[in-house]
Amino acid sequence: MNIRCETLLDYPAIAEVNTLAFQGETEAKLIKKIRSSDRYIPELSLVVEIESKVIAHILYSYIDLVDKETLPVLGLAPLAVHPEFQKQGIGSTLVKASLEIADTRGEAIVIILGHPAFYTRFGFQPSINYQIESPFPVPDEFFMAKTLSSYDKQYQGKVVYPPAFNGV
C-alpha cells in the first residue's frame, strides 16, 4: 500500500472511487469544484494505491471559521475507499497519515461532518467543545473538530463553507 499526493493522471480513478463508495457522483463533483478553487490544497489530496491502482482518496480544503475575524481552517471532505477494499483499515491509515501531514504543515484545526464512531478514534470531538458552530442543523456529535499542534483558542466561531460546497 502506497500513500501519495494525487496527480492529474489520478483524477478519473479518484472520481470512480468516490462514485462507487458514495453510490453517486456528488462527492466526485465536489472534488472537481474544490480543485478549481482557491481553497484546494494539493499536498492534502492524497490517494492510496495498491499495485499501482488507486483504491482510496482523502481531500482537505480550506473552509472559513467566522467570528471576530475570518480564519481559514481545514475541512476534511471527502474520504472514500473503493467498496472492495473497505473494512480493512485503509481509510484509518489514510486519515492518520493525512493528519500528520496537516500538522507538519502548521495547520491548526480540522473540521468534519462525519460518523462519530469512526472519527473519534483519531481525536475528533464535537465542534461545540471548541465553540465552533455548524452552518446547518445536525446533531452535535456529527459535526466534529480535531485540534493540531498550531491550535489556539482564537479558532472559534461559525463554519462557513466556500461556494464549491453549494449543492452538497
Disulfide bonds with the S-S distance in Angstrom:
none
